[in-house]
Amino acid sequence: MFCSNCGKEIDDKAVVCIHCDCAVGNQEKQIVVQLPKQQKSYVAALLLCFFLGTLGAHHFYTGRPAQGLIMLVITFTGIGLIITIPWAIIEFFIILCGGFGTADGGKLV
């Protein structure tokens, strides 16, 4: 192997070049850690949607703050409830049927 800084030949297992003291790029191995998917309560999401659905509370709970914020802002506009009430009712039935999960793909348990 050759040093990427000075170009001189170095040992394949070297961490630092013995000629220029430059760190060799292959010294670190990337470790990929896969975190478990979020698991949120099915009942909590259902109740949040039923009681605070027009405010987007169930979206905040399941890790979708952008959608929750959109519902919240629309609710407080002039005719916002005309939009968010049917939206919340539809999502209530989606949660009820098991078609709603967390933002990272986790399930409601």
C-alpha positions in Angstrom: 0.0 0.0 0.0 1.1 3.6 -0.6 0.7 6.7 1.5 -1.9 9.0 0.1 0.1 12.0 1.4 3.7 11.3 0.4 3.3 8.4 -2.0 5.9 6.2 -0.4 5.2 2.5 0.2 4.0 1.5 3.7 2.9 -1.7 5.3 -0.7 -2.8 4.5 -1.6 -2.9 8.2 -0.1 0.6 9.0 -2.3 3.2 10.7 0.2 6.0 10.3 2.8 6.5 7.5 6.3 6.0 8.9 7.7 8.6 6.4 5.4 11.6 6.9 3.3 10.7 10.0 0.1 11.1 8.1 -2.9 9.0 9.1 -3.7 6.2 6.7 -7.3 6.4 5.4 -8.2 2.7 6.0 -7.7 2.8 9.7 -11.3 3.0 10.7 -14.1 0.6 9.9 -17.6 2.0 9.6 -20.0 0.4 12.1 -23.6 0.6 11.0 -26.0 0.3 13.9 -29.6 -0.2 13.0 -31.9 1.2 15.6 -35.1 -0.6 16.4 -38.2 0.9 14.9 -40.3 3.0 17.2 -43.3 1.3 18.7 -46.0 3.6 19.9 -49.3 2.7 21.5 -52.3 2.0 19.2 -54.8 3.2 21.9 -52.9 6.4 22.5 -52.8 7.3 18.8 -56.5 6.4 18.5 -57.5 8.6 21.4 -55.3 11.5 20.3 -56.8 11.3 16.9 -60.4 11.2 18.3 -60.0 14.0 20.8 -57.3 16.2 19.3 -57.2 15.0 15.7 -57.9 18.4 14.1 -54.8 19.7 15.9 -52.7 16.9 14.5 -51.8 15.5 17.9 -51.6 11.9 16.5 -49.1 13.0 13.9 -46.9 14.6 16.6 -47.1 11.4 18.7 -46.1 9.1 15.8 -43.1 11.2 14.8 -44.6 13.3 11.9 -44.2 16.8 13.2 -44.5 18.4 9.8 -47.9 16.9 9.1 -49.0 17.7 12.6 -48.0 21.3 12.2 -49.8 21.5 8.9 -53.1 20.3 10.5 -52.5 22.7 13.4 -52.0 25.7 11.2 -55.0 24.8 8.9 -57.2 24.4 11.9 -56.6 27.9 13.1 -57.3 29.5 9.7 -60.7 30.9 8.8 -62.3 27.8 7.3 -59.7 25.3 8.6 -62.1 23.1 10.5 -63.9 22.3 7.3 -60.7 20.7 6.1 -59.3 19.2 9.2 -62.4 17.6 10.7 -62.9 15.2 7.7 -59.1 14.7 7.6 -59.1 13.6 11.2 -62.1 11.4 10.8 -60.5 9.6 7.9 -57.3 9.1 9.8 -59.2 7.9 12.8 -60.6 5.0 10.7 -57.1 4.4 9.2 -55.7 4.0 12.7 -58.7 1.9 13.7 -58.0 -0.5 10.8 -54.3 -0.7 11.5 -53.1 1.2 8.5 -51.3 3.9 10.5 -47.8 3.5 11.9 -44.8 5.6 13.1 -42.8 7.8 10.8 -39.9 5.3 10.7 -42.1 2.4 9.7 -42.8 1.1 13.2 -46.1 -0.3 14.1 -48.7 0.8 16.6 -48.9 -1.8 19.3 
